C-alpha cells in the first residue's frame, strides 16, 4: 500500500534561492593550489612523460548573445582583460575554484594559462588532454585553434605539436559555453535553481587537464578485457605522424607490431605475444591464458600489462592492467534470474553514489577523497556502487578495480525541462502506468522531455563513448541507460545499440519506471510502498510458487530507502529533503538497518539485489550514510 503521508511530506517544493552553509572536506581544507589532483589521470594507459596542468589559471566571464555552435566559438577573440584566478579543475561555481560565481547561459567562460612544455625531438608529439569540460568549448594554443568539443562528461585530446613553433612556452586559452538546464544537452542533476533532488549547476573545466610527450607513432586507445574462462579481448588504436615519409598512408603500418606482456601479482610473465597492426592502425585480438586468477569483490585480482607499439624506428611503451571476470544475468538452480559473477549468483548490495562534494561539486577535492567513499561503503558491507547520472573520472573506476567494488554505471540524462507529473507524481501514485507508457511515440517522448533530435543524438553518442571508455574496467558491471523517465526515448533501440558495442555486461534499460520490457534487469524504485520482489504482475519466480520470471530478467530494487537524518553543523541548509522523520540518530540507524535487512530477506523470494539511497548527503538532501562533508559516518557514529 502506498504511504500517502510520506509521499505528501516529501513532495518537492518550489525552488527558492538560498545560500548554502559553507561546508568543507578535510581534503579541501588541505588543498595546495599548486598541486591539485596530480596523479596520472588515466591509470589504464600510463606513460612516464606527462605534465599535469591543474592549478591556477586566469579566467573571465564575458557577455554573449545566442547559443553558439562550435564554429562560432572557434571564431571568438581571446580576451585581453581577465577577472582573476581560478583553481583548475574546479568549476567556477565550486568553492575550491576560488571564484564562487555561476556561469549564466548568456555568458562565455574563458580560461588562460602560460605553460612551459618539455623540449620535443623531431620524432615526438605533444598531446593536450582534457578529461572533461562542461559543455561546449574551443581550445586555442598560441592564439591558434587547437580544436573544439561538445559534451560535458567525456575526455578529449588535441595534438598541439604544430602550434608550438619554436617557443618553449605556450599560451593555452579555452572558451566555454554552458546553458545548463536552459538547454537540452546532457547535464545530469545540475540545475541553475537548485533544490530537493537537483543540485548546483556547474560549468567549464571540471576534470584534469594534462599533456604528455609521445612518439610520432603512438597508441591512442587501449582496452584489455578478460573473462572467467581466461580469454582476453584486446582492442587498440594507433596514430602515426611521420613528416617527410615516403610511405603512403596505407603502408605506414607495414611490418608494424604490438607486443603485449601480461604479469601476475608476483611479477611472473603469464602471457607474451606479438600482434600485427591493420592498415587503419587498429589492433584487435582474442588471447588466452590458462587457469587465470579471477577478479571478484572478495579478491580483486589484477594483472599488470606492458604494451609496446613498434612502427618503423618509433617505439611507444604503455603500462596498463586487466582482470578476468564475467558478469551476466542467468537462471540459478531454481530457475530464478539473477546476477552472476564468475558463474555464481551474486546478490547485489549497492549504494547510490551521486559523486558530489560541498567544496568541489562534481570534482572530488583529492584522489584520497575518491578512495574514502569507496572504502567507507565497502567497510559498511556493500559490494556495489551505482554511479548516478554522472561519468566519473577514470581514477575512481581504477580504485573500484583495485578494491573489488562493482559499479552500475548510469548514462547521463538531459532533454528539456522535466515534467514532475510524468517523471515523479504519476508513476509514484499509479504504478500501473509503469508498463503502459511506450517511449517510442513522439507524444510520449515530449512528455518525457526527450523529443529534441539534437538531445537524442548527443545522448546516443555519449552513451556509446562511455561504454567504449569504461569497457576495460573490471569493476564496470552493468550499464544503466535511463532513470525515472528523465529524457527517456526508445529504450529498446538503445539496448540493441549498446549490446552491439558490449555483449559482455548486463543492461538495466530503464531504472525506476516506464519499463519497456527490454534489457536484462527489471529495475524498480520503491520509496513509498512495502518492499517486494516485483510490482503489479511483473515479478520474479521462486521455488515456493514455481513461477517463471516475468521475462527472464533479474529483478532489482535499484533505488529505495532515502531515509533522512540531518546532522547539525554538517548540512548545507537548516532544512532537509528526504524520507521519514526520526527523532534521534539511533532511531535513524535502526530504520536504515531494518530497510537493508528487509531488502536482503527478499533474496529468498527471488530478488537479485538492491541499491540503497544514498552514499552521502548532497545539498538539501540529508539521506546519506555519510554527511555531505564526509566528516561524519552516520552509520558508525
BELTATA-V492940 format. One record per pair of residues at least 12 apart in sequence whose C-alpha atoms are under 7 Angstrom apart, sorted by the first residue. I is the first residue (numbers start at 1). GAP is how many residues later the second one is. D is the distance in whole Angstrom. If there is no record, write none. Layout:
BEGIN
i | gap | d
I | GAP | D
I | GAP | D
END
This chain:
BEGIN
i | gap | d
1 | 528 | 6
1 | 529 | 7
2 | 526 | 6
2 | 527 | 5
3 | 525 | 5
3 | 526 | 6
6 | 522 | 7
6 | 573 | 7
6 | 574 | 7
7 | 521 | 7
10 | 567 | 7
10 | 568 | 6
10 | 569 | 6
12 | 184 | 6
15 | 178 | 6
15 | 179 | 7
15 | 180 | 5
17 | 176 | 7
20 | 552 | 5
20 | 553 | 6
21 | 551 | 5
21 | 552 | 6
23 | 335 | 6
23 | 336 | 7
23 | 547 | 7
23 | 549 | 7
23 | 606 | 6
24 | 334 | 6
24 | 335 | 6
24 | 605 | 6
25 | 334 | 7
25 | 604 | 5
25 | 605 | 6
25 | 606 | 7
27 | 338 | 6
27 | 339 | 6
27 | 342 | 7
28 | 331 | 7
28 | 337 | 5
33 | 22 | 5
33 | 23 | 7
33 | 54 | 6
34 | 21 | 5
34 | 22 | 7
35 | 20 | 7
36 | 18 | 6
36 | 19 | 6
37 | 329 | 6
37 | 330 | 6
38 | 14 | 6
41 | 167 | 7
41 | 353 | 7
41 | 354 | 6
42 | 352 | 6
42 | 353 | 7
43 | 277 | 7
43 | 352 | 7
43 | 355 | 7
44 | 276 | 4
44 | 277 | 6
45 | 177 | 7
45 | 273 | 6
45 | 274 | 6
45 | 275 | 5
46 | 272 | 5
46 | 273 | 5
46 | 274 | 7
47 | 270 | 7
47 | 271 | 5
47 | 272 | 7
49 | 163 | 5
49 | 164 | 5
50 | 161 | 6
50 | 162 | 4
50 | 163 | 7
51 | 159 | 6
51 | 160 | 5
51 | 161 | 6
52 | 157 | 6
52 | 158 | 4
52 | 159 | 6
53 | 156 | 5
53 | 157 | 5
54 | 34 | 5
54 | 35 | 6
54 | 154 | 6
54 | 155 | 6
55 | 32 | 5
55 | 33 | 5
56 | 29 | 6
56 | 30 | 6
56 | 31 | 5
56 | 32 | 6
57 | 28 | 6
57 | 29 | 5
57 | 30 | 6
57 | 31 | 7
57 | 54 | 7
57 | 55 | 6
57 | 56 | 5
58 | 24 | 6
58 | 26 | 6
58 | 27 | 4
58 | 28 | 6
58 | 53 | 6
58 | 54 | 5
58 | 55 | 6
59 | 23 | 6
59 | 24 | 6
59 | 25 | 6
59 | 26 | 6
59 | 27 | 6
59 | 51 | 5
59 | 52 | 5
59 | 53 | 6
60 | 22 | 5
60 | 23 | 5
60 | 24 | 7
60 | 49 | 6
60 | 50 | 5
60 | 51 | 7
61 | 46 | 6
61 | 47 | 6
61 | 48 | 5
61 | 49 | 6
62 | 45 | 5
62 | 46 | 5
62 | 47 | 7
63 | 43 | 6
63 | 44 | 4
63 | 45 | 6
64 | 42 | 5
64 | 43 | 5
64 | 44 | 6
65 | 41 | 6
70 | 78 | 6
73 | 64 | 7
73 | 65 | 6
74 | 64 | 6
74 | 71 | 7
86 | 12 | 6
86 | 13 | 6
88 | 117 | 7
89 | 116 | 5
89 | 117 | 5
89 | 118 | 5
89 | 119 | 6
90 | 115 | 7
90 | 116 | 5
90 | 270 | 6
90 | 273 | 6
91 | 111 | 6
91 | 112 | 6
91 | 113 | 6
91 | 114 | 6
91 | 115 | 5
92 | 111 | 7
93 | 109 | 6
94 | 265 | 6
94 | 266 | 5
94 | 267 | 6
95 | 264 | 5
95 | 265 | 6
96 | 263 | 6
96 | 264 | 6
103 | 100 | 7
104 | 75 | 7
105 | 73 | 6
105 | 74 | 4
105 | 75 | 7
108 | 67 | 7
108 | 68 | 6
108 | 69 | 5
109 | 66 | 6
109 | 67 | 5
109 | 68 | 7
110 | 64 | 6
110 | 65 | 5
110 | 66 | 6
111 | 62 | 5
111 | 63 | 5
111 | 64 | 7
112 | 59 | 7
112 | 60 | 6
112 | 61 | 4
112 | 62 | 7
113 | 58 | 6
113 | 59 | 5
113 | 60 | 7
114 | 55 | 7
114 | 56 | 6
114 | 57 | 4
114 | 58 | 6
115 | 54 | 5
115 | 55 | 5
115 | 56 | 6
116 | 52 | 6
116 | 53 | 4
116 | 54 | 6
117 | 51 | 6
117 | 52 | 6
119 | 49 | 7
123 | 92 | 6
123 | 93 | 5
124 | 89 | 7
124 | 90 | 6
124 | 91 | 5
124 | 92 | 5
125 | 36 | 6
125 | 88 | 6
125 | 89 | 5
125 | 90 | 6
125 | 91 | 6
126 | 33 | 6
126 | 34 | 6
126 | 35 | 5
126 | 85 | 7
126 | 86 | 6
126 | 87 | 5
126 | 88 | 6
127 | 30 | 7
127 | 31 | 6
127 | 32 | 4
127 | 33 | 6
127 | 84 | 5
127 | 85 | 5
127 | 86 | 7
128 | 29 | 5
128 | 30 | 5
128 | 31 | 6
128 | 32 | 7
128 | 82 | 6
128 | 83 | 4
128 | 84 | 7
129 | 27 | 6
129 | 28 | 4
129 | 29 | 7
129 | 80 | 6
129 | 81 | 5
129 | 82 | 6
130 | 25 | 6
130 | 26 | 5
130 | 27 | 6
130 | 78 | 6
130 | 79 | 5
130 | 80 | 7
131 | 23 | 6
131 | 24 | 4
131 | 25 | 6
131 | 76 | 5
131 | 77 | 5
131 | 78 | 6
132 | 20 | 6
132 | 21 | 5
132 | 22 | 5
132 | 23 | 5
132 | 73 | 6
132 | 74 | 6
132 | 75 | 5
133 | 19 | 5
133 | 20 | 7
133 | 71 | 5
133 | 72 | 4
133 | 73 | 6
134 | 17 | 7
134 | 18 | 4
134 | 19 | 7
134 | 44 | 6
134 | 69 | 5
134 | 70 | 5
134 | 71 | 6
135 | 15 | 6
135 | 16 | 5
135 | 17 | 4
135 | 41 | 7
135 | 42 | 6
135 | 43 | 5
135 | 68 | 7
135 | 69 | 7
136 | 13 | 6
136 | 14 | 4
136 | 15 | 6
136 | 40 | 6
136 | 41 | 5
136 | 42 | 6
137 | 12 | 5
137 | 13 | 7
137 | 37 | 7
137 | 38 | 5
137 | 39 | 4
137 | 40 | 6
138 | 36 | 6
138 | 37 | 5
138 | 38 | 7
139 | 34 | 6
139 | 35 | 5
139 | 36 | 7
140 | 32 | 6
140 | 33 | 5
140 | 34 | 6
141 | 22 | 6
141 | 29 | 7
141 | 30 | 6
141 | 31 | 5
141 | 32 | 6
142 | 21 | 7
142 | 28 | 6
142 | 29 | 5
142 | 30 | 7
146 | 12 | 6
146 | 14 | 6
153 | 238 | 6
176 | 28 | 6
178 | 25 | 6
180 | 12 | 7
180 | 21 | 7
183 | 233 | 7
184 | 230 | 6
184 | 231 | 4
184 | 232 | 5
184 | 271 | 6
185 | 229 | 5
185 | 230 | 6
185 | 270 | 6
186 | 226 | 6
186 | 227 | 5
186 | 228 | 4
186 | 229 | 7
186 | 273 | 7
187 | 225 | 7
187 | 226 | 6
187 | 227 | 6
188 | 201 | 5
188 | 202 | 6
188 | 224 | 5
188 | 225 | 5
188 | 226 | 6
195 | 425 | 6
196 | 381 | 6
196 | 424 | 6
196 | 425 | 6
197 | 424 | 7
199 | 420 | 7
206 | 157 | 6
207 | 156 | 7
207 | 186 | 7
215 | 99 | 6
215 | 100 | 7
215 | 101 | 6
216 | 24 | 6
216 | 25 | 5
216 | 26 | 6
216 | 98 | 7
217 | 22 | 6
217 | 23 | 4
217 | 24 | 6
217 | 94 | 6
217 | 97 | 6
218 | 20 | 6
218 | 21 | 6
218 | 22 | 7
218 | 91 | 7
218 | 98 | 5
219 | 18 | 6
219 | 19 | 4
219 | 20 | 6
220 | 17 | 6
220 | 18 | 5
220 | 19 | 7
221 | 15 | 5
221 | 16 | 5
222 | 13 | 6
222 | 14 | 4
222 | 15 | 7
223 | 12 | 5
223 | 13 | 6
223 | 248 | 7
223 | 249 | 5
224 | 98 | 6
224 | 248 | 5
225 | 97 | 6
225 | 98 | 7
225 | 247 | 5
226 | 96 | 7
226 | 97 | 6
226 | 98 | 4
226 | 99 | 6
227 | 97 | 5
227 | 98 | 4
227 | 99 | 5
228 | 66 | 6
228 | 96 | 5
228 | 97 | 5
228 | 98 | 5
228 | 114 | 6
230 | 58 | 5
230 | 59 | 5
230 | 60 | 6
230 | 61 | 7
230 | 62 | 6
230 | 94 | 7
231 | 55 | 7
231 | 56 | 6
231 | 57 | 4
231 | 58 | 7
232 | 54 | 6
232 | 55 | 5
232 | 56 | 6
233 | 52 | 6
233 | 53 | 5
233 | 54 | 6
234 | 50 | 6
234 | 51 | 5
234 | 52 | 6
235 | 48 | 6
235 | 49 | 5
235 | 50 | 7
236 | 46 | 6
236 | 47 | 5
236 | 48 | 7
237 | 44 | 6
237 | 45 | 5
237 | 46 | 6
238 | 43 | 5
238 | 44 | 6
239 | 42 | 7
250 | 29 | 6
251 | 28 | 7
253 | 24 | 6
253 | 25 | 7
253 | 26 | 6
253 | 28 | 7
253 | 58 | 6
256 | 20 | 6
256 | 21 | 6
256 | 54 | 5
256 | 55 | 5
256 | 56 | 7
257 | 17 | 6
257 | 18 | 5
257 | 19 | 5
257 | 20 | 6
257 | 52 | 6
257 | 53 | 5
257 | 54 | 7
258 | 16 | 6
258 | 17 | 5
258 | 18 | 6
258 | 19 | 7
258 | 50 | 6
258 | 51 | 5
258 | 52 | 6
259 | 14 | 6
259 | 15 | 4
259 | 16 | 6
259 | 48 | 6
259 | 49 | 5
259 | 50 | 6
260 | 12 | 6
260 | 13 | 5
260 | 14 | 6
260 | 45 | 7
260 | 46 | 6
260 | 47 | 5
260 | 48 | 7
261 | 12 | 7
261 | 44 | 6
261 | 45 | 5
261 | 46 | 7
262 | 41 | 7
262 | 42 | 6
262 | 43 | 5
262 | 44 | 7
263 | 40 | 6
263 | 41 | 5
263 | 42 | 6
264 | 39 | 5
264 | 40 | 7
265 | 37 | 7
265 | 38 | 6
271 | 18 | 7
292 | 32 | 7
294 | 29 | 7
294 | 30 | 5
294 | 31 | 6
295 | 28 | 6
295 | 29 | 6
295 | 30 | 5
296 | 108 | 6
297 | 86 | 6
297 | 107 | 4
297 | 108 | 6
298 | 106 | 7
299 | 105 | 7
300 | 101 | 7
300 | 102 | 6
300 | 103 | 6
300 | 104 | 5
301 | 22 | 7
302 | 19 | 7
302 | 20 | 6
302 | 21 | 5
303 | 18 | 6
303 | 19 | 5
303 | 20 | 6
304 | 16 | 6
304 | 17 | 4
304 | 18 | 7
305 | 14 | 6
305 | 15 | 5
305 | 16 | 5
306 | 12 | 6
306 | 13 | 5
306 | 14 | 6
307 | 12 | 6
323 | 151 | 6
325 | 17 | 6
325 | 149 | 7
326 | 15 | 6
326 | 16 | 5
327 | 13 | 6
327 | 14 | 5
327 | 15 | 6
327 | 150 | 6
327 | 178 | 6
328 | 12 | 5
328 | 13 | 7
328 | 177 | 6
328 | 178 | 6
329 | 177 | 6
329 | 191 | 7
329 | 225 | 7
332 | 13 | 7
334 | 209 | 6
336 | 204 | 7
336 | 205 | 6
336 | 206 | 6
336 | 213 | 7
336 | 270 | 6
337 | 212 | 7
337 | 215 | 6
337 | 216 | 6
337 | 217 | 5
338 | 216 | 5
338 | 270 | 5
339 | 215 | 7
339 | 269 | 6
347 | 261 | 6
347 | 262 | 5
348 | 35 | 7
348 | 36 | 6
348 | 260 | 7
348 | 261 | 4
348 | 262 | 6
349 | 33 | 5
349 | 34 | 5
349 | 35 | 6
349 | 260 | 6
349 | 261 | 6
349 | 262 | 6
350 | 32 | 6
350 | 33 | 6
350 | 34 | 4
350 | 35 | 5
350 | 36 | 7
350 | 260 | 6
350 | 261 | 4
350 | 262 | 6
351 | 33 | 6
351 | 34 | 5
351 | 35 | 6
351 | 260 | 5
351 | 261 | 5
351 | 262 | 6
351 | 263 | 6
351 | 264 | 6
352 | 33 | 6
352 | 34 | 5
352 | 35 | 7
352 | 36 | 6
352 | 259 | 6
352 | 260 | 6
352 | 261 | 5
352 | 262 | 5
352 | 263 | 6
353 | 32 | 6
353 | 33 | 6
353 | 34 | 5
353 | 35 | 6
353 | 261 | 6
353 | 262 | 5
354 | 33 | 6
354 | 34 | 5
356 | 262 | 7
357 | 271 | 7
357 | 272 | 7
358 | 270 | 6
358 | 271 | 6
370 | 26 | 6
371 | 28 | 7
383 | 22 | 6
383 | 23 | 6
384 | 21 | 6
384 | 22 | 5
384 | 23 | 6
385 | 20 | 7
385 | 21 | 6
385 | 22 | 5
385 | 23 | 6
386 | 21 | 6
386 | 22 | 4
386 | 23 | 6
387 | 20 | 7
387 | 21 | 6
387 | 22 | 5
387 | 23 | 6
388 | 22 | 5
389 | 21 | 5
389 | 22 | 6
389 | 23 | 5
389 | 24 | 6
390 | 20 | 7
390 | 21 | 7
390 | 22 | 5
397 | 76 | 7
397 | 78 | 7
400 | 75 | 6
401 | 72 | 7
401 | 73 | 6
401 | 74 | 5
404 | 71 | 7
405 | 70 | 6
406 | 69 | 5
406 | 70 | 6
406 | 71 | 6
407 | 68 | 6
407 | 69 | 5
407 | 70 | 6
407 | 71 | 7
408 | 68 | 7
408 | 69 | 6
408 | 70 | 5
408 | 71 | 6
408 | 72 | 7
409 | 67 | 7
409 | 69 | 6
409 | 70 | 5
409 | 71 | 6
410 | 69 | 6
410 | 70 | 5
410 | 71 | 6
411 | 52 | 6
411 | 69 | 6
411 | 70 | 5
411 | 71 | 7
413 | 73 | 6
413 | 74 | 6
414 | 72 | 7
414 | 73 | 6
415 | 34 | 5
415 | 35 | 5
415 | 40 | 6
415 | 72 | 5
416 | 33 | 5
416 | 34 | 7
417 | 32 | 6
418 | 30 | 7
418 | 31 | 6
418 | 68 | 7
419 | 28 | 7
419 | 29 | 7
422 | 25 | 7
422 | 26 | 7
423 | 61 | 6
423 | 62 | 5
423 | 63 | 7
427 | 86 | 7
432 | 104 | 7
434 | 79 | 5
434 | 80 | 4
434 | 81 | 6
435 | 79 | 6
435 | 80 | 5
435 | 81 | 7
437 | 77 | 6
438 | 78 | 7
439 | 49 | 7
439 | 50 | 5
439 | 51 | 5
440 | 49 | 6
440 | 50 | 5
445 | 43 | 7
445 | 44 | 6
448 | 37 | 6
448 | 38 | 6
448 | 39 | 5
448 | 40 | 6
449 | 38 | 5
450 | 37 | 4
450 | 38 | 6
450 | 39 | 6
464 | 34 | 7
477 | 28 | 6
478 | 27 | 6
478 | 28 | 5
478 | 29 | 6
478 | 30 | 7
479 | 27 | 7
479 | 28 | 5
479 | 29 | 6
480 | 27 | 6
480 | 28 | 5
480 | 29 | 6
480 | 31 | 7
481 | 27 | 6
481 | 28 | 5
481 | 29 | 6
482 | 27 | 6
482 | 28 | 5
482 | 29 | 6
483 | 27 | 6
483 | 28 | 5
483 | 29 | 6
484 | 27 | 6
484 | 28 | 5
484 | 29 | 6
485 | 28 | 7
485 | 29 | 7
491 | 18 | 6
491 | 25 | 7
492 | 24 | 7
492 | 26 | 6
495 | 14 | 6
495 | 24 | 6
506 | 14 | 6
507 | 12 | 5
507 | 13 | 5
507 | 14 | 7
508 | 12 | 6
508 | 13 | 5
508 | 15 | 7
510 | 13 | 7
511 | 12 | 5
511 | 13 | 6
511 | 47 | 7
512 | 12 | 5
512 | 13 | 4
520 | 33 | 5
520 | 34 | 6
521 | 32 | 5
521 | 33 | 5
521 | 34 | 6
521 | 35 | 7
522 | 31 | 6
522 | 32 | 6
522 | 33 | 5
522 | 34 | 6
523 | 32 | 6
523 | 33 | 5
523 | 34 | 6
523 | 35 | 6
524 | 32 | 6
524 | 33 | 5
524 | 34 | 6
524 | 35 | 7
525 | 32 | 6
525 | 33 | 6
525 | 34 | 5
525 | 35 | 6
526 | 33 | 6
526 | 34 | 5
527 | 33 | 5
527 | 34 | 6
531 | 68 | 7
532 | 70 | 7
533 | 22 | 7
533 | 69 | 6
533 | 72 | 7
533 | 73 | 6
533 | 74 | 5
534 | 21 | 7
538 | 12 | 5
540 | 15 | 6
540 | 66 | 5
540 | 67 | 7
541 | 65 | 6
542 | 63 | 5
542 | 64 | 6
554 | 54 | 6
555 | 52 | 5
555 | 53 | 5
556 | 51 | 6
556 | 52 | 5
556 | 53 | 5
556 | 54 | 5
557 | 52 | 6
557 | 53 | 5
557 | 54 | 6
558 | 52 | 5
558 | 53 | 5
559 | 52 | 5
559 | 53 | 6
559 | 54 | 6
560 | 51 | 7
560 | 52 | 5
560 | 53 | 6
561 | 34 | 7
561 | 51 | 6
561 | 52 | 5
562 | 16 | 6
562 | 17 | 6
562 | 51 | 5
562 | 52 | 6
562 | 61 | 5
563 | 15 | 6
563 | 16 | 5
563 | 17 | 6
563 | 29 | 7
563 | 60 | 5
564 | 14 | 5
564 | 15 | 5
564 | 16 | 6
564 | 58 | 5
564 | 59 | 4
565 | 23 | 7
565 | 57 | 6
565 | 58 | 6
566 | 56 | 6
570 | 57 | 6
570 | 58 | 7
570 | 59 | 7
571 | 57 | 7
572 | 47 | 5
572 | 48 | 6
573 | 47 | 6
576 | 44 | 5
576 | 45 | 6
576 | 46 | 6
577 | 43 | 6
577 | 44 | 5
577 | 45 | 6
578 | 43 | 6
578 | 44 | 6
578 | 45 | 6
589 | 46 | 6
616 | 12 | 6
END
